[in-house]
Amino acid sequence: MLTYQDLTGPEQRVWDACATGATVDLRTGGDPAEDDPTGGAAWGDERTVRAEAIATALLGADGPVGPVRVLHLIGARVTGRLDLRGLTAAGELRLEGCHFEEQVVLRDATLRSTSLSGCRIPGLDGWLLKVDGNLFFEQSVLDGRLTLTRAHITGELRLSGARLTATELLDVGEPDPARAPGVWALWAGGLVMDGGCFARKGFHARGGLRLVGARFNGGLFMERARIDNPGGDALTGDDLSASTLVLAGGFTAVGSIRLPGAAIRSRLSLDTAVLDGSGAVALDGKRLTAGDLQLTPAATPDGAVDLQDAQTAVLHDNARSWPADTRLDGFAYTSLQSDAAAPEPVAHRLAWLASLPGYSPQPYEQLAAWYRKIGHDDDARRVLLEKQRRRRRTLGLPGRLWGRLLDATVGYGYRPWQAVLWLGGLALLGTLVFRHGAPLQVKPGEGIPFNPLVYTLDLLIPIGGLGQRTAWYWTGARQWFGYSLTALGWLLTTAVLAGISRTLNRA
């Protein structure tokens, strides 16, 4: 470890200020461009502090005034590697507007509140880092991966305005991540956040964010953020849990958003977001659970939206929510809220389900259950009728023909009044046909008088009898017409019984 006598002038100022928490500001205070940390490699000795000196002071070495409370340094060029792996800091670390020449290593370190705001850092390794307080990277530029795998932060993590670039992009010298897909700017699987994580207002990641199994107990907020990882995953959050997840307010993802098995206790918002999956998967939410899902993007997602087996209490959507490749098999919701402009809401919803690839009964059953819940039984029956029509297209020729008969006669049991129309129409036609001409009596001089309407009904109703068809008969064309009415009566009765059976089975 360094001693006080080993320190340069700027380093002695840092040590002297540690015990009182005073700020050491090495900026020129003139032209802002001269204090921009991106050009910090050119700063002279008067603004240079060795990483070893910072580590020694932070870890509790006594300076002339006493033990460290806060190390607050602004505008320094930090040479060497700031390596605190496995160590416990004695005080808080606040570095602002600093230029780091090498990667910062905080692997398995235990720190108090730490701020590296407005800095230029060639990557940070925070594997198993523990922070008792806040961790800030606001407005910083990290030219290398930020690793927070299995880190635990009791306070807030602030990344608003920060710019992260994946290590792989730097290694290949490739300015365009479209030609180096599948790389990671943030590697934070298993991260535990007791407070909120804020990556708002200009946060930009070139490379994906890997948050597999991360826990955001205070929520993850990414309004107006942008992630560029075309051809790969913009955000991977398998089994992520959060109180709130906000990817909204102009949030843009070039690459897939993957949240399979994620659990969002309150709100998952994609309001006015731009989801560009480049024709692949824009949103993978299989087995996702959310209290409130706001799927109201600024434009129709470029790529598939997969919500198979997902669950939400309230689904908010609009006319731009659903791309051509939408997968909803097993998706369950309790309430639907839509701002989609549709002259007839049911027609809009049926068009939504009709666009789904292939046939699956569950989305229709789910929508019908929603309409029944709010008391719109007619709408529920209409949805279930469309389900049967969609199913019919998957059957063979006999099944399709029988389905058309059920549809035309009783609407698959959801429109039994159609049978009454058919019966009334055939009864009228038969009455008109049988009122002209002279029928023959089975037993001349015996039986009830002939009535064309009752005779027609007697032919149409195959069960029981009204006494007309056993007392009278026709020959010629009317005889064959009567046979046709009898056959139609059997078909109509069979269809009615099938429809009633289908309705009773659903009940």
C-alpha positions as CSV (number, residue, x, y, z in Angstrom):
1,M,0.0,0.0,0.0
2,L,1.0,3.6,-0.6
3,T,1.9,5.9,2.2
4,Y,1.2,9.6,2.3
5,Q,4.8,10.4,1.4
6,D,4.4,8.3,-1.8
7,L,1.6,10.5,-3.1
8,T,1.7,13.2,-5.7
9,G,0.2,16.7,-5.0
10,P,-3.3,15.9,-6.4
11,E,-3.3,12.5,-4.6
12,Q,-2.4,14.2,-1.2
13,R,-5.3,16.6,-1.8
14,V,-7.6,13.5,-2.2
15,W,-6.4,11.9,1.0
16,D,-6.6,15.2,3.0
17,A,-10.3,15.6,1.9
18,C,-11.4,12.0,2.7
19,A,-12.0,12.4,6.4
20,T,-14.2,15.5,6.0
21,G,-15.9,14.4,2.8
22,A,-14.7,17.6,1.0
23,T,-14.7,17.7,-2.8
24,V,-11.5,17.7,-4.7
25,D,-12.2,19.3,-8.1
26,L,-9.4,19.1,-10.7
27,R,-11.3,20.7,-13.5
28,T,-10.0,23.7,-15.3
29,G,-13.3,25.5,-14.9
30,G,-12.8,27.1,-18.3
31,D,-13.7,25.6,-21.7
32,P,-16.1,22.7,-21.1
33,A,-14.5,20.8,-23.9
34,E,-11.2,20.7,-21.9
35,D,-13.0,19.0,-19.0
36,D,-14.8,16.4,-21.2
37,P,-13.6,13.0,-19.9
38,T,-13.6,11.5,-23.4
39,G,-10.5,13.5,-24.0
40,G,-9.0,12.8,-20.6
41,A,-6.1,10.9,-21.9
42,A,-4.4,14.2,-22.7
43,W,-4.8,15.7,-19.2
44,G,-1.6,16.5,-17.5
45,D,0.0,15.4,-14.2
46,E,-1.9,18.2,-12.3
47,R,-5.1,16.2,-13.0
48,T,-3.7,12.7,-12.7
49,V,-4.5,10.4,-9.8
50,R,-3.3,6.8,-9.6
51,A,-6.0,4.1,-9.1
52,E,-3.8,2.6,-6.4
53,A,-3.9,5.9,-4.4
54,I,-7.8,5.9,-4.7
55,A,-8.0,2.3,-3.6
56,T,-5.6,2.8,-0.6
57,A,-7.6,5.8,0.6
58,L,-10.9,4.2,0.1
59,L,-10.0,1.0,1.9
60,G,-9.4,2.9,5.1
61,A,-5.7,3.9,5.2
62,D,-5.4,6.9,7.6
63,G,-4.4,10.1,6.0
64,P,-3.2,13.1,8.1
65,V,-6.8,14.0,9.1
66,G,-8.2,10.5,9.9
67,P,-10.1,7.6,8.4
68,V,-12.0,8.0,5.1
69,R,-15.7,9.0,5.1
70,V,-16.3,10.1,1.5
71,L,-13.8,10.1,-1.4
72,H,-15.2,12.8,-3.7
73,L,-13.1,13.5,-6.8
74,I,-14.0,15.4,-9.9
75,G,-12.3,15.8,-13.2
76,A,-9.3,13.4,-12.7
77,R,-7.4,11.2,-15.1
78,V,-7.2,7.9,-13.3
79,T,-4.2,5.8,-14.3
80,G,-3.7,2.2,-13.7
81,R,-6.4,-0.3,-12.8
82,L,-8.8,0.5,-10.0
83,D,-9.0,-3.0,-8.5
84,L,-11.1,-3.5,-5.4
85,R,-11.9,-7.2,-5.9
86,G,-12.8,-9.0,-2.7
87,L,-12.2,-5.9,-0.5
88,T,-14.5,-3.8,1.8
89,A,-14.5,-0.1,1.4
90,A,-14.4,2.1,4.5
91,G,-16.2,5.0,3.0
92,E,-18.3,6.2,0.1
93,L,-16.8,6.7,-3.4
94,R,-17.9,9.6,-5.6
95,L,-16.0,10.0,-8.9
96,E,-17.4,12.5,-11.3
97,G,-16.3,13.5,-14.8
98,C,-13.2,11.3,-14.5
99,H,-11.3,9.5,-17.3
100,F,-10.2,5.9,-16.5
101,E,-7.5,4.4,-18.5
102,E,-8.2,0.8,-17.6
103,Q,-11.2,-1.3,-16.6
104,V,-12.6,-0.9,-13.1
105,V,-12.7,-4.1,-11.1
106,L,-15.2,-4.4,-8.3
107,R,-15.6,-8.2,-8.3
108,D,-16.9,-9.5,-5.0
109,A,-16.2,-6.1,-3.4
110,T,-18.3,-4.7,-0.6
111,L,-18.9,-1.0,-1.0
112,R,-21.0,1.8,0.4
113,S,-22.8,4.2,-1.9
114,T,-20.7,4.6,-5.0
115,S,-21.0,7.1,-7.9
116,L,-19.1,7.0,-11.2
117,S,-21.2,9.6,-12.9
118,G,-20.2,11.4,-16.1
119,C,-17.1,9.3,-16.4
120,R,-15.4,7.6,-19.3
121,I,-14.7,4.0,-18.2
122,P,-13.3,1.1,-20.4
123,G,-15.7,-1.4,-18.8
124,L,-16.5,-2.5,-15.3
125,D,-16.4,-5.9,-13.6
126,G,-18.9,-6.0,-10.7
127,W,-19.4,-9.8,-10.5
128,L,-20.8,-10.5,-7.0
129,L,-20.5,-6.9,-6.0
130,K,-22.4,-5.8,-2.9
131,V,-23.3,-2.2,-2.5
132,D,-24.9,-1.0,0.8
133,G,-26.5,2.1,-0.7
134,N,-26.8,3.5,-4.2
135,L,-24.7,2.8,-7.4
136,F,-24.7,5.6,-9.9
137,F,-23.4,5.7,-13.5
138,E,-25.5,8.6,-14.8
139,Q,-24.1,10.3,-18.0
140,S,-21.1,7.9,-18.0
141,V,-19.7,6.3,-21.1
142,L,-18.6,2.7,-20.7
143,D,-16.5,1.6,-23.6
144,G,-16.7,-2.1,-22.5
145,R,-19.1,-4.4,-20.8
146,L,-20.8,-3.5,-17.6
147,T,-20.9,-6.7,-15.5
148,L,-23.2,-6.9,-12.5
149,T,-23.8,-10.6,-12.4
150,R,-25.3,-11.7,-9.1
151,A,-24.6,-8.3,-7.6
152,H,-26.7,-7.0,-4.7
153,I,-27.6,-3.3,-4.4
154,T,-29.7,-2.2,-1.4
155,G,-30.4,1.2,-2.9
156,E,-30.9,2.5,-6.4
157,L,-29.0,1.8,-9.6
158,R,-29.0,4.8,-11.9
159,L,-28.0,4.6,-15.5
160,S,-29.9,7.5,-16.9
161,G,-28.0,9.2,-19.8
162,A,-25.3,6.5,-19.7
163,R,-23.9,5.0,-22.9
164,L,-22.8,1.3,-22.9
165,T,-21.0,-0.4,-25.7
166,A,-20.5,-4.2,-25.8
167,T,-16.9,-5.4,-25.3
168,E,-17.2,-7.6,-28.5
169,L,-18.0,-4.5,-30.6
170,L,-14.8,-2.8,-29.3
171,D,-12.7,-5.9,-29.8
172,V,-13.5,-6.1,-33.5
173,G,-13.5,-2.4,-34.0
174,E,-16.9,-2.6,-35.4
175,P,-19.0,0.6,-35.1
176,D,-22.2,-1.0,-36.4
177,P,-23.7,-3.7,-34.1
178,A,-25.8,-4.9,-37.0
179,R,-22.7,-6.7,-38.2
180,A,-21.8,-8.2,-34.8
181,P,-25.1,-9.5,-33.4
182,G,-25.7,-11.3,-30.2
183,V,-23.3,-9.3,-28.0
184,W,-23.9,-7.9,-24.5
185,A,-23.4,-4.4,-23.2
186,L,-24.8,-5.2,-19.7
187,W,-24.3,-8.7,-18.2
188,A,-26.4,-8.8,-15.0
189,G,-27.9,-12.2,-14.6
190,G,-29.1,-12.8,-11.0
191,L,-28.8,-9.1,-10.1
192,V,-30.7,-8.2,-7.0
193,M,-32.0,-4.7,-6.7
194,D,-33.8,-3.7,-3.4
195,G,-34.3,-0.2,-4.8
196,G,-35.3,1.0,-8.3
197,C,-33.2,0.8,-11.4
198,F,-33.4,3.9,-13.6
199,A,-32.1,3.9,-17.2
200,R,-33.9,6.8,-18.6
201,K,-33.4,10.0,-20.7
202,G,-30.9,9.1,-23.3
203,F,-29.6,5.8,-21.9
204,H,-28.2,4.0,-24.9
205,A,-26.7,0.5,-25.1
206,R,-24.9,-0.8,-28.2
207,G,-25.3,-4.5,-27.4
208,G,-27.9,-6.4,-25.4
209,L,-28.9,-6.3,-21.8
210,R,-28.8,-9.7,-20.2
211,L,-31.0,-9.8,-17.1
212,V,-31.7,-13.5,-16.7
213,G,-33.2,-14.2,-13.2
214,A,-32.6,-10.6,-12.1
215,R,-34.8,-9.2,-9.3
216,F,-35.9,-5.6,-9.4
217,N,-37.8,-5.2,-6.2
218,G,-38.1,-1.4,-6.7
219,G,-38.8,-1.6,-10.5
220,L,-36.9,-1.1,-13.7
221,F,-37.6,2.1,-15.6
222,M,-36.3,2.7,-19.1
223,E,-38.4,5.6,-20.5
224,R,-36.8,7.2,-23.7
225,A,-34.0,4.6,-23.6
226,R,-32.5,2.9,-26.7
227,I,-31.0,-0.5,-27.1
228,D,-29.3,-1.5,-30.4
229,N,-28.5,-5.2,-30.9
230,P,-29.9,-6.1,-34.3
231,G,-29.9,-9.8,-35.1
232,G,-29.7,-10.6,-31.4
233,D,-31.5,-9.9,-28.1
234,A,-32.0,-6.3,-27.1
235,L,-33.1,-7.4,-23.6
236,T,-33.1,-11.0,-22.3
237,G,-35.0,-11.4,-19.0
238,D,-35.9,-15.0,-18.6
239,D,-37.5,-15.6,-15.2
240,L,-36.9,-11.9,-14.3
241,S,-39.0,-10.5,-11.5
242,A,-39.9,-6.9,-10.9
243,S,-42.5,-4.8,-9.1
244,T,-42.7,-2.7,-12.2
245,L,-41.1,-2.8,-15.7
246,V,-41.5,0.3,-17.8
247,L,-40.2,0.1,-21.4
248,A,-42.2,3.1,-22.5
249,G,-42.2,6.8,-23.4
250,G,-40.2,6.5,-26.6
251,F,-38.3,3.4,-25.5
252,T,-36.7,1.8,-28.6
253,A,-35.4,-1.8,-28.9
254,V,-33.6,-2.9,-32.1
255,G,-33.4,-6.6,-31.4
256,S,-35.7,-9.0,-29.5
257,I,-37.2,-8.3,-26.1
258,R,-37.4,-11.7,-24.4
259,L,-39.2,-12.1,-21.1
260,P,-40.2,-15.8,-20.9
261,G,-41.3,-16.7,-17.4
262,A,-40.9,-13.2,-16.1
263,A,-43.1,-12.1,-13.2
264,I,-44.1,-8.4,-13.1
265,R,-46.2,-7.9,-10.0
266,S,-47.7,-4.5,-10.9
267,R,-47.2,-3.0,-14.4
268,L,-45.4,-3.9,-17.6
269,S,-45.6,-1.0,-19.9
270,L,-44.7,-0.8,-23.6
271,D,-46.7,2.4,-24.1
272,T,-45.4,4.3,-27.2
273,A,-42.4,1.9,-27.4
274,V,-40.8,0.9,-30.7
275,L,-40.1,-2.8,-31.0
276,D,-37.9,-3.7,-33.9
277,G,-37.2,-7.4,-34.1
278,S,-36.2,-7.1,-37.7
279,G,-38.8,-9.6,-38.7
280,A,-37.8,-12.2,-36.1
281,V,-39.3,-12.1,-32.6
282,A,-40.1,-8.6,-31.4
283,L,-41.5,-9.6,-28.0
284,D,-41.2,-13.0,-26.4
285,G,-43.5,-13.1,-23.4
286,K,-44.2,-16.9,-23.1
287,R,-45.4,-17.7,-19.6
288,L,-45.1,-14.1,-18.6
289,T,-47.2,-12.9,-15.7
290,A,-48.1,-9.2,-15.1
291,G,-50.7,-7.4,-13.1
292,D,-51.2,-4.8,-15.9
293,L,-49.9,-5.2,-19.4
294,Q,-49.8,-2.1,-21.5
295,L,-49.1,-3.3,-25.0
296,T,-49.7,0.0,-26.8
297,P,-46.6,0.6,-28.9
298,A,-46.0,3.6,-31.1
299,A,-45.9,1.4,-34.2
300,T,-46.8,-2.2,-35.0
301,P,-43.9,-4.4,-33.8
302,D,-41.5,-5.5,-36.6
303,G,-41.5,-9.2,-35.7
304,A,-43.6,-11.7,-33.8
305,V,-45.4,-11.0,-30.5
306,D,-45.5,-14.3,-28.6
307,L,-47.7,-14.3,-25.4
308,Q,-48.4,-18.0,-25.3
309,D,-49.4,-19.2,-21.8
310,A,-48.9,-15.6,-20.5
311,Q,-51.3,-14.2,-17.8
312,T,-52.3,-10.6,-17.0
313,A,-55.1,-9.1,-15.0
314,V,-55.6,-6.1,-17.4
315,L,-54.6,-6.0,-21.0
316,H,-54.3,-2.6,-22.7
317,D,-53.9,-2.7,-26.5
318,N,-54.5,-0.6,-29.5
319,A,-54.7,-0.9,-33.3
320,R,-50.8,-1.2,-33.5
321,S,-50.4,-3.9,-30.9
322,W,-50.6,-7.0,-33.0
323,P,-48.4,-7.8,-35.9
324,A,-49.2,-10.5,-38.5
325,D,-47.3,-13.1,-36.5
326,T,-49.1,-13.0,-33.1
327,R,-49.2,-16.1,-30.9
328,L,-51.8,-16.1,-28.1
329,D,-52.4,-19.8,-27.4
330,G,-52.9,-20.1,-23.7
331,F,-52.8,-16.3,-23.1
332,A,-55.2,-15.4,-20.2
333,Y,-56.5,-12.0,-19.2
334,T,-59.2,-10.9,-16.8
335,S,-60.0,-7.5,-18.4
336,L,-59.5,-5.9,-21.8
337,Q,-59.0,-2.2,-22.2
338,S,-58.5,-0.9,-25.8
339,D,-58.0,2.5,-27.3
340,A,-58.3,1.0,-30.8
341,A,-60.7,3.0,-33.0
342,A,-63.2,0.3,-34.2
343,P,-66.8,1.0,-35.1
344,E,-67.8,-2.3,-33.7
345,P,-65.6,-3.6,-30.8
346,V,-66.6,-7.3,-31.4
347,A,-65.8,-7.1,-35.1
348,H,-62.4,-5.6,-34.2
349,R,-61.7,-8.4,-31.7
350,L,-62.8,-11.1,-34.2
351,A,-60.5,-9.6,-36.8
352,W,-57.7,-9.7,-34.1
353,L,-58.3,-13.5,-33.6
354,A,-58.8,-14.2,-37.3
355,S,-55.2,-12.9,-37.9
356,L,-53.7,-15.5,-35.6
357,P,-51.7,-18.2,-37.5
358,G,-53.4,-21.6,-37.4
359,Y,-56.4,-22.6,-35.3
360,S,-56.4,-22.7,-31.5
361,P,-59.7,-22.7,-29.5
362,Q,-58.3,-21.1,-26.4
363,P,-58.0,-17.4,-27.6
364,Y,-61.7,-17.6,-28.7
365,E,-62.8,-19.2,-25.4
366,Q,-60.8,-16.5,-23.5
367,L,-62.4,-13.7,-25.4
368,A,-65.9,-15.2,-24.9
369,A,-65.3,-15.5,-21.2
370,W,-64.4,-11.8,-21.0
371,Y,-67.6,-10.9,-22.8
372,R,-69.7,-13.1,-20.5
373,K,-68.0,-11.6,-17.5
374,I,-69.1,-8.1,-18.5
375,G,-72.6,-9.3,-19.4
376,H,-72.3,-9.2,-23.2
377,D,-73.7,-12.7,-23.8
378,D,-74.6,-12.0,-27.4
379,D,-71.0,-11.0,-28.1
380,A,-69.8,-14.1,-26.4
381,R,-72.0,-16.3,-28.6
382,R,-70.7,-14.5,-31.7
383,V,-67.1,-15.2,-30.7
384,L,-67.8,-18.9,-30.1
385,L,-69.6,-19.1,-33.4
386,E,-66.5,-17.7,-35.1
387,K,-64.5,-20.3,-33.3
388,Q,-66.5,-23.1,-34.8
389,R,-66.2,-21.5,-38.3
390,R,-62.4,-21.2,-37.9
391,R,-62.3,-24.9,-36.7
392,R,-64.4,-26.0,-39.7
393,R,-61.5,-25.0,-42.0
394,T,-59.3,-27.5,-40.4
395,L,-61.7,-30.5,-41.0
396,G,-62.0,-32.9,-43.9
397,L,-64.7,-32.6,-46.6
398,P,-67.4,-34.4,-44.6
399,G,-66.7,-32.4,-41.5
400,R,-66.8,-29.1,-43.5
401,L,-70.1,-30.0,-45.1
402,W,-71.7,-31.0,-41.8
403,G,-70.3,-27.8,-40.2
404,R,-71.9,-25.7,-42.9
405,L,-75.2,-27.4,-42.3
406,L,-75.0,-26.7,-38.5
407,D,-73.9,-23.1,-39.3
408,A,-76.7,-22.5,-41.7
409,T,-79.5,-24.0,-39.6
410,V,-78.7,-23.2,-36.0
411,G,-75.4,-21.4,-36.0
412,Y,-73.6,-24.3,-34.2
413,G,-76.2,-24.0,-31.4
414,Y,-75.4,-20.3,-30.8
415,R,-78.2,-19.1,-33.1
416,P,-81.2,-21.4,-32.5
417,W,-83.6,-18.8,-33.9
418,Q,-82.2,-19.7,-37.4
419,A,-84.0,-23.1,-37.1
420,V,-87.3,-21.2,-36.5
421,L,-86.7,-19.2,-39.7
422,W,-86.0,-22.3,-41.6
423,L,-89.1,-24.1,-40.2
424,G,-91.2,-21.0,-41.0
425,G,-89.9,-20.7,-44.5
426,L,-90.4,-24.4,-45.3
427,A,-93.9,-24.3,-43.7
428,L,-94.9,-21.4,-45.9
429,L,-93.5,-23.0,-49.0
430,G,-95.3,-26.3,-48.3
431,T,-98.5,-24.5,-47.6
432,L,-98.3,-22.7,-50.9
433,V,-97.6,-25.9,-52.8
434,F,-100.2,-28.1,-51.1
435,R,-103.0,-25.6,-51.1
436,H,-103.5,-26.2,-54.9
437,G,-104.6,-29.6,-56.2
438,A,-106.5,-32.4,-54.6
439,P,-104.8,-34.9,-52.2
440,L,-106.0,-38.4,-51.9
441,Q,-107.4,-40.0,-48.7
442,V,-105.8,-43.1,-47.4
443,K,-109.3,-44.3,-46.4
444,P,-111.9,-42.6,-48.6
445,G,-114.6,-41.0,-46.6
446,E,-112.7,-41.3,-43.3
447,G,-110.2,-39.1,-41.4
448,I,-109.8,-35.4,-40.6
449,P,-110.2,-32.7,-43.2
450,F,-107.0,-31.8,-45.2
451,N,-105.1,-28.6,-44.0
452,P,-102.1,-27.7,-46.2
453,L,-100.3,-25.9,-43.3
454,V,-100.8,-28.7,-40.8
455,Y,-99.9,-31.3,-43.5
456,T,-96.6,-29.5,-44.1
457,L,-95.8,-29.3,-40.5
458,D,-96.6,-33.0,-40.1
459,L,-94.0,-33.8,-42.8
460,L,-91.4,-31.5,-41.3
461,I,-91.7,-32.8,-37.7
462,P,-90.3,-36.4,-37.7
463,I,-91.3,-37.1,-34.1
464,G,-94.9,-37.7,-33.3
465,G,-97.6,-36.8,-35.7
466,L,-100.5,-34.4,-36.4
467,G,-102.7,-37.0,-38.2
468,Q,-102.4,-35.4,-41.7
469,R,-99.7,-37.5,-43.3
470,T,-101.4,-40.7,-42.2
471,A,-104.7,-39.6,-43.6
472,W,-103.7,-38.0,-46.9
473,Y,-101.2,-38.5,-49.6
474,W,-100.2,-37.1,-53.0
475,T,-99.0,-38.4,-56.2
476,G,-96.7,-37.1,-58.9
477,A,-94.4,-34.1,-58.3
478,R,-96.1,-33.1,-55.0
479,Q,-95.4,-36.6,-53.7
480,W,-91.7,-36.1,-54.3
481,F,-91.9,-32.6,-52.8
482,G,-93.4,-34.1,-49.7
483,Y,-90.5,-36.6,-49.5
484,S,-88.1,-33.7,-49.7
485,L,-89.8,-31.9,-46.9
486,T,-89.6,-35.0,-44.7
487,A,-85.8,-35.4,-45.5
488,L,-85.3,-31.7,-44.7
489,G,-87.2,-32.1,-41.5
490,W,-84.9,-34.9,-40.4
491,L,-81.8,-32.8,-41.2
492,L,-83.2,-29.8,-39.5
493,T,-84.1,-31.7,-36.4
494,T,-80.7,-33.4,-36.3
495,A,-78.9,-30.1,-36.6
496,V,-81.1,-28.6,-33.9
497,L,-80.5,-31.5,-31.5
498,A,-76.7,-31.3,-32.2
499,G,-76.7,-27.5,-31.6
500,I,-78.7,-28.0,-28.3
501,S,-76.3,-30.7,-27.3
502,R,-73.3,-28.5,-28.0
503,T,-74.8,-25.7,-25.9
504,L,-75.7,-28.0,-23.0
505,N,-72.2,-29.5,-23.0
506,R,-70.7,-26.0,-22.7
507,A,-73.0,-25.2,-19.8
